[in-house]
Amino acid sequence: MAKISIVTVVYNGERYLEKTILSVVKQTYKDIEHIVVDGGSSDGTLAILKKYGSDIDVMISESDKGLSDAMNKGANLASGDWILYLHADDTFSNASSVQKLMDAAVKKPTANWITAYLRFQNNTGEIFRKDLFHEISWSRMMIRNVIRHQSTMVRLKASIDIQFDHKYKHAMDYDYFLRLWKKYGSPEVINQYISDFRLDGTNLSSDYFASLKDEMRVRVDFRKINTENYKLPFDYLIYLLRYLKIVFIHNRNKNVE
């Protein structure tokens, strides 16, 4: 049986952390290593971690250089065959989420990473939106990030090889997946909802404009590294269209409670 390391990064996350931990504890797949990387919280986070200490395999609490640094710390502490990042705003969709990913790994033993889909929940835990089972392809990735890190399992060796870049504050996962895809090939995709992401206006992803700007930085850097500067006009057009979408759609519906 393959082992998976679940990394939970948290900073002052007392509001939802317990739900995240319990969603890991309830998994039917049992060869799980749960690693919690706390950024030196000053709220009730440490009390919650102490309460569930017997359910957490590795826990550190210290200041870091941001989310990317914390995720890289988690990978370096991991001992599993696979790794998945489920942060303190996230929960697994049901008790069989990890089992579904592992079943896919058995069916496709050559896969270096396996990805699935996401549901969105508000601050009361109500599911208000779901990913469509859309095509996950390289061409779509060059328009926007279509990979959900909470629903993506990566071979640990590959994850440590790629790592997250500290210079991106919002779109570090986009950069990570582009480089992972480029070096290790396309992911195995399963049409399943694996995790639920909490969008309540308090996390990094709730800042649509900052996230979009950081995604564009990732794409520009990626084009330059791969000598594809001639594609940048297309990228800027996509950026403009997505910016306008945020202005006219997201900002009118930003209250998800």
Backbone bond lengths (Angstrom), bond angles and torsions (degrees), N, CA, C in turn:
res aa  C-N    CA-C-N  psi(-1)  N-CA   C-N-CA  omega(-1)  CA-C   N-CA-C  phi
1 M - - - 1.466 - - 1.524 110.02 -
2 A 1.336 115.84 128.51 1.458 120.55 179.90 1.525 110.12 -74.26
3 K 1.310 115.46 147.73 1.459 121.52 179.92 1.521 110.03 -102.35
4 I 1.320 116.66 139.50 1.462 120.88 177.31 1.524 109.72 -119.67
5 S 1.325 115.42 136.36 1.461 121.96 175.00 1.528 108.31 -99.74
6 I 1.320 116.02 121.17 1.463 121.97 175.40 1.524 107.43 -99.15
7 V 1.326 116.90 119.44 1.462 121.58 -179.42 1.521 109.43 -104.36
8 T 1.323 115.46 123.19 1.462 121.79 176.30 1.519 108.81 -113.28
9 V 1.324 115.93 117.31 1.468 121.69 176.23 1.525 107.52 -98.23
10 V 1.313 116.26 133.56 1.465 120.51 -177.21 1.515 110.74 -144.11
11 Y 1.323 115.41 144.79 1.467 121.55 170.77 1.528 107.61 -147.44
12 N 1.315 115.99 115.68 1.461 121.43 -176.06 1.533 110.94 49.02
13 G 1.314 114.47 52.54 1.460 120.03 -175.29 1.511 114.30 -111.18
14 E 1.318 117.21 33.06 1.469 120.61 -175.09 1.532 113.02 -59.43
15 R 1.319 117.47 -26.41 1.466 120.30 -173.59 1.528 112.70 -63.39
16 Y 1.351 116.57 -39.68 1.463 119.84 -173.10 1.527 114.25 -121.98
17 L 1.315 117.88 -7.68 1.464 121.22 -172.05 1.528 112.75 -56.99
18 E 1.324 117.11 -41.71 1.465 120.00 -177.98 1.533 111.18 -59.41
19 K 1.328 116.87 -39.17 1.466 120.66 178.77 1.522 110.84 -64.32
20 T 1.327 116.27 -38.39 1.467 120.22 178.10 1.524 110.81 -63.09
21 I 1.323 116.11 -48.36 1.465 120.89 -179.23 1.524 110.97 -60.58
22 L 1.326 116.83 -45.44 1.465 120.50 -178.56 1.524 112.11 -65.22
23 S 1.328 117.15 -32.39 1.464 119.04 178.36 1.523 111.56 -68.43
24 V 1.340 116.70 -26.79 1.472 120.81 174.33 1.526 110.03 -77.08
25 V 1.321 115.89 -45.11 1.473 121.53 -179.44 1.528 111.22 -57.41
26 K 1.325 117.47 -37.13 1.465 122.31 -174.28 1.533 114.10 -80.42
27 Q 1.323 118.07 -2.18 1.459 119.92 -178.49 1.531 111.52 -64.06
28 T 1.331 115.27 137.67 1.469 120.04 178.99 1.526 111.08 -73.16
29 Y 1.325 116.73 -28.14 1.476 120.56 175.35 1.528 107.38 -75.86
30 K 1.320 116.88 125.77 1.463 119.95 -168.22 1.529 115.99 -101.78
31 D 1.329 118.54 -17.65 1.471 118.38 -178.55 1.533 108.97 -84.67
32 I 1.330 113.83 68.25 1.461 122.17 -177.09 1.520 109.42 -118.88
33 E 1.311 115.10 134.39 1.464 122.23 172.24 1.526 106.67 -109.74
34 H 1.321 117.18 117.03 1.471 120.16 179.87 1.516 109.81 -100.02
35 I 1.333 114.93 121.12 1.458 122.64 -179.12 1.524 108.45 -115.08
36 V 1.319 116.94 127.52 1.463 121.21 177.85 1.517 108.77 -115.43
37 V 1.330 115.58 125.46 1.459 122.10 178.28 1.523 107.55 -113.18
38 D 1.323 115.81 105.88 1.462 121.37 -179.71 1.523 109.25 -97.77
39 G 1.321 115.63 137.94 1.458 120.01 -175.98 1.516 114.86 -87.77
40 G 1.336 116.46 19.94 1.458 119.82 -179.16 1.523 110.99 91.41
41 S 1.315 116.22 49.77 1.466 121.89 -175.41 1.528 111.92 -63.38
42 S 1.342 114.89 149.13 1.461 120.73 178.82 1.524 112.05 -115.60
43 D 1.340 116.86 2.98 1.465 120.02 177.74 1.531 109.40 -98.25
44 G 1.310 118.89 -145.63 1.451 121.45 -178.44 1.506 115.09 -89.16
45 T 1.331 117.52 13.78 1.469 121.54 -177.91 1.527 112.25 -58.13
46 L 1.323 116.87 -46.90 1.466 119.90 -176.02 1.526 111.91 -65.35
47 A 1.321 116.66 -32.21 1.465 120.00 177.22 1.536 110.45 -65.84
48 I 1.321 116.12 -38.39 1.470 120.44 177.45 1.524 110.19 -67.37
49 L 1.311 117.19 -41.69 1.470 120.91 179.00 1.534 110.50 -63.96
50 K 1.313 116.20 -37.64 1.472 119.90 177.16 1.524 110.41 -66.06
51 K 1.312 116.72 -41.21 1.463 121.93 179.66 1.524 111.51 -58.59
52 Y 1.341 116.12 -38.47 1.463 120.81 -177.79 1.528 112.05 -106.18
53 G 1.319 115.70 25.53 1.462 120.04 -177.31 1.511 114.07 -55.94
54 S 1.324 118.08 -34.98 1.467 120.62 -178.53 1.526 112.31 -73.19
55 D 1.331 117.06 -14.60 1.466 121.04 179.78 1.522 112.26 -98.70
56 I 1.326 116.47 -7.60 1.465 121.51 -178.92 1.523 108.68 -107.45
57 D 1.319 116.44 126.70 1.467 120.57 -175.67 1.518 112.93 -81.36
58 V 1.328 116.38 -39.06 1.464 120.98 -179.57 1.525 107.45 -137.99
59 M 1.329 116.92 133.15 1.456 120.29 178.49 1.519 109.64 -143.14
60 I 1.328 115.95 130.18 1.462 120.35 172.87 1.524 108.39 -128.44
61 S 1.313 116.16 149.94 1.456 121.76 176.59 1.514 108.42 -136.30
62 E 1.316 115.76 108.46 1.461 121.35 -178.52 1.520 108.69 -162.22
63 S 1.294 117.10 159.16 1.461 120.47 179.26 1.523 109.34 -66.32
64 D 1.320 115.75 152.28 1.458 120.22 178.80 1.520 109.50 -139.91
65 K 1.327 115.40 -177.57 1.459 120.98 -177.71 1.526 111.92 -97.96
66 G 1.327 116.34 15.81 1.453 119.29 -179.79 1.520 111.39 123.95
67 L 1.332 114.87 -177.31 1.459 121.08 -174.37 1.523 112.55 -60.84
68 S 1.323 117.62 -43.32 1.469 120.43 -179.73 1.520 111.60 -60.12
69 D 1.318 115.87 -44.83 1.463 121.05 179.06 1.526 110.59 -60.95
70 A 1.335 116.50 -43.48 1.462 120.59 -179.48 1.526 111.73 -64.76
71 M 1.332 116.91 -40.65 1.470 119.50 178.82 1.521 111.58 -66.61
72 N 1.320 116.42 -38.91 1.466 119.26 176.75 1.529 111.24 -65.39
73 K 1.318 116.62 -36.65 1.470 119.71 175.36 1.520 110.06 -60.35
74 G 1.331 115.84 -43.31 1.460 120.28 179.89 1.513 112.36 -61.01
75 A 1.328 116.51 -42.29 1.469 120.63 178.96 1.515 111.02 -63.75
76 N 1.321 116.86 -39.74 1.462 120.48 -179.08 1.533 112.62 -70.71
77 L 1.327 116.80 -20.97 1.461 121.06 176.61 1.529 112.64 -88.41
78 A 1.318 117.03 -13.42 1.461 122.19 -172.25 1.524 112.34 -75.70
79 S 1.323 115.32 150.78 1.468 121.21 177.32 1.528 111.85 -127.47
80 G 1.328 117.92 8.22 1.454 121.41 -178.14 1.513 113.12 -79.14
81 D 1.314 115.38 173.64 1.464 121.32 172.32 1.528 109.94 -80.57
82 W 1.338 114.85 -29.14 1.457 122.25 -178.47 1.525 109.11 -127.76
83 I 1.352 114.94 163.74 1.460 119.91 177.02 1.523 109.04 -139.00
84 L 1.332 115.64 145.67 1.461 122.40 175.88 1.518 107.34 -143.11
85 Y 1.338 116.56 139.42 1.456 121.94 -178.32 1.526 109.88 -103.05
86 L 1.320 116.12 113.67 1.465 123.03 179.54 1.523 107.06 -125.45
87 H 1.316 115.67 100.43 1.465 119.31 -171.79 1.530 112.42 -85.11
88 A 1.324 115.39 -179.61 1.461 120.78 -172.36 1.525 113.83 -71.00
89 D 1.325 119.23 -6.26 1.463 122.35 172.11 1.529 111.23 -96.42
90 D 1.326 117.39 -1.42 1.465 122.06 -170.97 1.524 112.01 -114.25
91 T 1.327 115.68 154.95 1.458 121.71 170.29 1.519 108.59 -141.68
92 F 1.327 117.01 156.38 1.450 119.71 171.43 1.525 109.02 -71.01
93 S 1.328 116.66 147.20 1.463 120.74 -176.40 1.525 112.36 -67.88
94 N 1.319 116.68 -34.36 1.459 120.33 177.15 1.529 109.07 -157.87
95 A 1.319 116.29 177.92 1.463 121.47 -173.58 1.522 113.57 -69.78
96 S 1.319 117.70 -15.33 1.475 120.66 -178.28 1.524 113.28 -103.04
97 S 1.325 118.08 12.29 1.469 120.95 -176.56 1.524 112.70 -57.43
98 V 1.333 117.44 -51.04 1.469 120.15 -179.07 1.519 110.60 -65.78
99 Q 1.323 117.31 -38.26 1.460 120.98 178.60 1.525 110.94 -58.96
100 K 1.315 117.81 -39.35 1.464 121.83 179.25 1.528 110.86 -62.75
101 L 1.327 116.15 -41.78 1.464 119.45 177.70 1.525 110.82 -65.68
102 M 1.322 116.59 -42.65 1.461 120.79 -179.00 1.533 111.77 -67.50
103 D 1.318 117.01 -35.47 1.465 120.02 175.72 1.528 110.46 -62.03
104 A 1.327 116.00 -39.42 1.464 120.17 178.22 1.522 111.07 -66.01
105 A 1.345 116.74 -35.78 1.467 120.70 178.48 1.523 111.37 -66.40
106 V 1.327 116.57 -35.67 1.467 120.53 177.81 1.529 110.08 -67.38
107 K 1.333 116.25 -40.33 1.465 120.63 -179.17 1.525 111.67 -70.19
108 K 1.342 117.06 -29.79 1.471 121.48 -178.75 1.528 108.76 -128.28
109 P 1.351 117.33 76.23 1.474 120.70 -173.92 1.530 114.49 -65.12
110 T 1.332 117.54 -16.14 1.476 119.81 179.85 1.528 112.30 -87.23
111 A 1.315 117.02 -5.92 1.470 120.01 -177.60 1.523 111.17 -66.85
112 N 1.324 115.90 136.12 1.463 121.29 175.23 1.523 111.87 -93.99
113 W 1.324 115.77 -18.66 1.457 119.37 174.81 1.515 109.83 -158.11
114 I 1.329 114.39 149.74 1.456 121.87 -175.13 1.513 107.68 -130.89
115 T 1.317 116.60 130.65 1.461 119.77 -177.34 1.513 111.58 -129.34
116 A 1.331 114.95 156.92 1.465 121.66 -178.65 1.528 107.87 -144.50
117 Y 1.316 116.75 -153.56 1.460 120.40 -169.52 1.525 112.64 -119.15
118 L 1.330 114.83 174.58 1.462 122.25 -166.71 1.525 110.38 -132.16
119 R 1.334 114.75 147.05 1.455 121.23 168.84 1.531 108.17 -112.54
120 F 1.327 116.94 153.84 1.464 121.75 -179.15 1.526 108.95 -110.68
121 Q 1.336 115.22 134.08 1.452 119.79 179.02 1.534 110.49 -123.65
122 N 1.333 115.87 152.52 1.456 119.04 178.42 1.530 110.01 -92.92
123 N 1.318 117.27 -167.58 1.463 119.48 -173.12 1.528 113.57 -72.86
124 T 1.329 117.40 -8.56 1.469 120.21 175.42 1.528 112.09 -101.37
125 G 1.337 116.34 -0.38 1.449 120.65 -179.86 1.511 113.86 90.47
126 E 1.330 117.63 4.21 1.465 121.49 179.11 1.531 110.43 -75.72
127 I 1.332 117.65 131.31 1.462 122.26 176.63 1.525 108.39 -78.87
128 F 1.340 116.40 118.34 1.457 119.03 -177.65 1.530 112.86 -114.67
129 R 1.324 117.27 -7.60 1.469 120.24 177.19 1.510 109.14 -158.92
130 K 1.326 116.49 150.79 1.462 122.04 177.24 1.523 109.14 -131.88
131 D 1.340 115.48 146.79 1.455 119.10 169.03 1.525 109.35 -59.74
132 L 1.318 116.20 143.23 1.453 119.51 166.25 1.522 107.75 -79.05
133 F 1.315 116.95 152.95 1.467 119.73 177.04 1.529 108.96 -78.47
134 H 1.325 114.23 66.90 1.458 120.90 -176.97 1.523 110.92 -82.07
135 E 1.298 115.31 167.37 1.468 120.66 177.02 1.528 109.44 -68.51
136 I 1.312 116.10 132.72 1.462 121.52 173.83 1.524 106.77 -106.57
137 S 1.325 115.37 104.37 1.467 121.38 -173.55 1.519 110.04 -135.62
138 W 1.327 114.76 165.13 1.467 120.41 179.11 1.532 110.69 -63.08
139 S 1.326 117.43 -39.92 1.460 119.99 -179.13 1.528 111.14 -63.67
140 R 1.322 117.36 -38.20 1.463 120.37 177.21 1.526 110.75 -70.20
141 M 1.338 116.71 -34.19 1.463 120.10 178.61 1.526 111.28 -65.02
142 M 1.326 117.29 -28.21 1.454 119.80 179.79 1.525 112.29 -82.78
143 I 1.319 116.20 0.52 1.461 121.14 171.32 1.527 109.61 -100.50
144 R 1.329 115.84 -43.68 1.461 121.44 177.52 1.523 108.51 -162.89
145 N 1.321 116.07 166.68 1.461 120.00 177.82 1.529 109.38 -73.97
146 V 1.331 117.21 117.33 1.466 120.93 179.62 1.530 111.20 -109.53
147 I 1.330 116.88 10.29 1.464 122.11 178.73 1.529 109.38 -102.62
148 R 1.321 116.47 133.17 1.458 122.09 179.01 1.526 109.01 -102.08
149 H 1.321 117.94 115.62 1.476 119.46 -175.53 1.521 111.92 -63.97
150 Q 1.341 117.58 -29.35 1.464 120.53 -179.37 1.533 112.01 -69.53
151 S 1.317 116.13 -19.02 1.466 121.62 -177.87 1.527 111.76 -115.85
152 T 1.327 115.86 22.36 1.464 120.69 -174.98 1.522 111.01 -126.22
153 M 1.307 115.15 126.76 1.469 122.81 179.54 1.529 108.39 -109.78
154 V 1.330 116.21 126.43 1.466 122.35 -175.86 1.521 109.09 -121.57
155 R 1.315 116.85 141.67 1.470 118.94 174.32 1.523 108.22 -59.86
156 L 1.325 115.91 133.76 1.458 120.84 -172.94 1.527 111.92 -57.26
157 K 1.331 117.19 -42.76 1.470 119.69 -178.39 1.526 110.98 -60.03
158 A 1.339 116.21 -40.05 1.460 120.15 179.75 1.523 110.75 -68.01
159 S 1.330 116.75 -39.94 1.455 120.62 -178.81 1.529 111.23 -65.22
160 I 1.314 116.44 -42.56 1.469 120.14 178.22 1.525 110.63 -66.01
161 D 1.321 116.26 -34.60 1.460 120.95 178.56 1.531 111.32 -65.31
162 I 1.330 116.61 -42.66 1.464 120.76 -175.91 1.534 110.91 -80.44
163 Q 1.316 117.34 -52.38 1.476 125.48 -178.16 1.536 112.37 58.22
164 F 1.319 114.46 165.87 1.464 122.00 179.92 1.521 109.59 -97.14
165 D 1.321 115.74 138.90 1.463 121.82 -177.54 1.529 109.54 -87.36
166 H 1.331 116.57 125.71 1.465 122.54 -175.58 1.526 113.16 -65.39
167 K 1.323 118.38 -21.12 1.467 118.67 -173.13 1.522 113.31 -75.63
168 Y 1.343 116.56 -14.18 1.462 119.17 177.04 1.522 109.17 -98.83
169 K 1.324 116.11 127.78 1.468 121.25 -175.50 1.529 112.67 -97.00
170 H 1.316 117.34 -22.93 1.458 121.60 -178.16 1.529 112.63 -121.42
171 A 1.313 117.14 -38.07 1.463 121.38 -171.16 1.528 112.55 -108.66
172 M 1.335 116.18 30.11 1.464 119.03 -179.60 1.528 111.62 -62.91
173 D 1.334 117.24 -31.07 1.464 119.76 179.12 1.523 110.84 -71.40
174 Y 1.327 117.81 -33.31 1.469 121.25 176.40 1.525 110.47 -62.54
175 D 1.319 116.11 -48.78 1.466 120.93 177.18 1.526 111.02 -59.65
176 Y 1.321 116.09 -44.88 1.475 122.66 179.65 1.527 111.00 -57.88
177 F 1.336 117.20 -46.94 1.462 120.17 -176.70 1.525 112.43 -72.72
178 L 1.329 117.73 -34.04 1.465 119.48 175.97 1.530 110.50 -61.88
179 R 1.328 116.16 -46.02 1.463 119.77 -179.43 1.524 111.65 -70.28
180 L 1.321 116.18 -35.45 1.465 120.34 176.76 1.521 110.58 -63.60
181 W 1.309 117.29 -45.74 1.466 123.00 179.56 1.523 110.39 -62.71
182 K 1.328 116.05 -44.37 1.465 121.05 -177.83 1.530 111.30 -61.73
183 K 1.331 117.49 -39.23 1.465 120.90 -175.13 1.523 113.41 -91.03
184 Y 1.330 117.48 -36.82 1.466 120.40 -172.08 1.528 114.13 -111.97
185 G 1.323 117.06 4.88 1.453 119.86 177.09 1.515 113.06 86.64
186 S 1.322 115.72 177.94 1.458 121.95 -174.81 1.527 111.42 -71.20
187 P 1.332 116.68 154.33 1.464 119.91 179.11 1.520 111.79 -79.26
188 E 1.319 116.24 159.03 1.450 121.82 166.43 1.534 106.42 -82.02
189 V 1.320 116.58 129.95 1.469 121.00 -175.21 1.523 109.91 -111.84
190 I 1.327 116.04 132.67 1.464 119.92 175.22 1.527 109.05 -121.23
191 N 1.303 116.33 138.52 1.462 121.71 -179.19 1.527 110.37 -83.97
192 Q 1.319 114.23 75.23 1.454 121.94 -179.61 1.531 108.84 -141.87
193 Y 1.321 116.06 148.50 1.464 120.17 169.83 1.525 107.58 -89.89
194 I 1.317 115.80 116.21 1.458 121.63 -175.08 1.523 112.25 -100.01
195 S 1.322 116.83 -38.00 1.464 119.10 -174.91 1.521 111.75 -140.50
196 D 1.338 114.20 162.66 1.455 122.53 177.44 1.525 108.74 -118.25
197 F 1.311 115.68 127.81 1.462 122.10 -178.46 1.528 109.32 -105.38
198 R 1.317 115.33 130.20 1.466 119.24 -177.96 1.529 110.01 -88.64
199 L 1.319 115.34 117.78 1.462 121.55 178.14 1.526 107.14 -113.99
200 D 1.335 115.40 95.83 1.463 119.16 -174.61 1.519 113.35 -124.87
201 G 1.341 116.30 11.68 1.458 119.82 177.36 1.514 115.13 89.76
202 T 1.341 117.84 -0.84 1.465 119.92 -176.75 1.522 113.35 -110.40
203 N 1.331 118.06 -12.24 1.465 119.31 -176.76 1.526 111.30 -98.86
204 L 1.332 115.21 172.20 1.462 120.49 -176.10 1.519 112.80 -58.13
205 S 1.334 117.12 -40.53 1.461 120.80 -175.61 1.519 112.94 -69.91
206 S 1.331 117.41 -14.04 1.463 120.40 178.95 1.521 111.93 -73.72
207 D 1.326 117.83 -17.59 1.464 122.02 177.45 1.523 107.80 -88.14
208 Y 1.336 115.83 87.04 1.458 120.93 -172.85 1.526 112.59 -59.77
209 F 1.337 116.86 -43.46 1.464 119.27 -176.23 1.528 111.70 -66.07
210 A 1.330 116.98 -43.41 1.461 119.99 179.29 1.520 110.98 -65.87
211 S 1.325 117.17 -39.02 1.467 121.08 178.71 1.522 110.83 -63.93
212 L 1.330 115.90 -44.34 1.463 120.12 179.97 1.526 111.35 -64.53
213 K 1.323 116.62 -42.08 1.468 120.67 178.99 1.521 110.93 -61.88
214 D 1.328 116.72 -41.20 1.461 120.54 -179.84 1.535 110.92 -69.66
215 E 1.329 116.94 -36.82 1.470 119.69 175.36 1.520 110.59 -60.15
216 M 1.329 116.21 -40.61 1.459 119.45 179.76 1.520 110.50 -65.82
217 R 1.322 117.71 -38.41 1.466 120.69 175.77 1.529 110.68 -58.93
218 V 1.338 115.30 -43.06 1.465 120.37 179.04 1.525 110.32 -60.32
219 R 1.321 115.77 -46.38 1.463 119.06 -176.19 1.526 111.51 -66.84
220 V 1.330 117.59 -41.02 1.464 120.70 177.76 1.524 110.49 -62.16
221 D 1.322 116.91 -45.66 1.465 120.18 178.72 1.525 111.11 -62.14
222 F 1.337 116.14 -41.35 1.456 120.38 -179.72 1.528 110.71 -63.82
223 R 1.328 117.05 -42.57 1.475 120.79 178.66 1.533 110.65 -61.21
224 K 1.319 116.42 -43.46 1.466 119.63 -177.43 1.520 111.17 -66.66
225 I 1.333 116.56 -43.09 1.463 120.36 179.96 1.524 111.31 -61.74
226 N 1.335 116.33 -35.93 1.456 121.15 -177.16 1.530 113.03 -99.63
227 T 1.349 116.15 18.63 1.472 123.63 178.51 1.525 112.08 48.04
228 E 1.332 114.82 51.07 1.465 120.99 178.49 1.529 110.59 -121.12
229 N 1.328 115.91 36.84 1.463 120.48 -177.42 1.526 112.41 -58.94
230 Y 1.314 117.39 -26.80 1.461 121.01 -178.46 1.533 112.08 -66.21
231 K 1.313 116.86 -15.02 1.466 121.05 178.83 1.529 112.75 -91.30
232 L 1.319 117.34 -4.14 1.461 120.62 -176.48 1.532 113.94 -63.27
233 P 1.352 120.18 -37.03 1.477 118.42 176.57 1.533 112.35 -56.12
234 F 1.323 116.89 -39.70 1.464 121.02 176.66 1.522 110.08 -63.14
235 D 1.328 117.03 -42.42 1.459 121.08 -179.57 1.525 111.22 -62.70
236 Y 1.322 117.06 -41.56 1.462 119.98 -179.97 1.530 111.59 -68.02
237 L 1.328 116.76 -32.69 1.460 120.40 175.87 1.530 110.45 -64.80
238 I 1.321 116.06 -44.59 1.465 120.55 177.79 1.524 110.21 -62.11
239 Y 1.327 115.68 -41.09 1.468 120.87 178.59 1.530 110.23 -58.73
240 L 1.321 116.31 -45.65 1.462 120.74 -179.29 1.524 111.05 -62.38
241 L 1.321 117.12 -44.85 1.459 120.98 -179.11 1.529 111.37 -63.57
242 R 1.311 116.33 -40.96 1.459 119.75 179.51 1.531 110.94 -70.69
243 Y 1.319 116.61 -34.54 1.462 120.36 175.79 1.526 110.45 -61.42
244 L 1.319 116.05 -45.31 1.461 120.45 179.44 1.528 111.26 -64.92
245 K 1.327 116.19 -35.27 1.463 119.53 177.10 1.522 110.69 -61.73
246 I 1.339 116.54 -42.08 1.465 120.44 178.24 1.521 110.50 -62.08
247 V 1.334 116.44 -43.41 1.462 121.17 -177.99 1.519 111.37 -62.78
248 F 1.338 115.87 -44.05 1.467 119.01 -171.21 1.521 115.04 -96.65
249 I 1.343 117.40 -15.58 1.463 118.89 -177.45 1.522 111.75 -118.89
250 H 1.340 117.07 -60.66 1.462 120.23 -174.12 1.525 112.35 -61.21
251 N 1.322 116.40 -43.00 1.463 118.63 -176.98 1.522 113.05 -67.32
252 R 1.328 116.65 -20.20 1.455 120.06 176.59 1.518 112.22 -83.52
253 N 1.350 115.24 -18.17 1.470 120.29 -176.11 1.514 111.76 -126.28
254 K 1.338 117.52 32.68 1.448 119.24 -173.31 1.520 113.51 -79.00
255 N 1.313 117.34 -14.73 1.465 119.99 176.97 1.513 109.04 -83.64
256 V 1.341 116.81 108.05 1.458 120.83 -175.13 1.523 111.84 -105.42
257 E 1.309 117.78 9.45 1.461 120.32 -178.77 1.530 110.65 -75.90
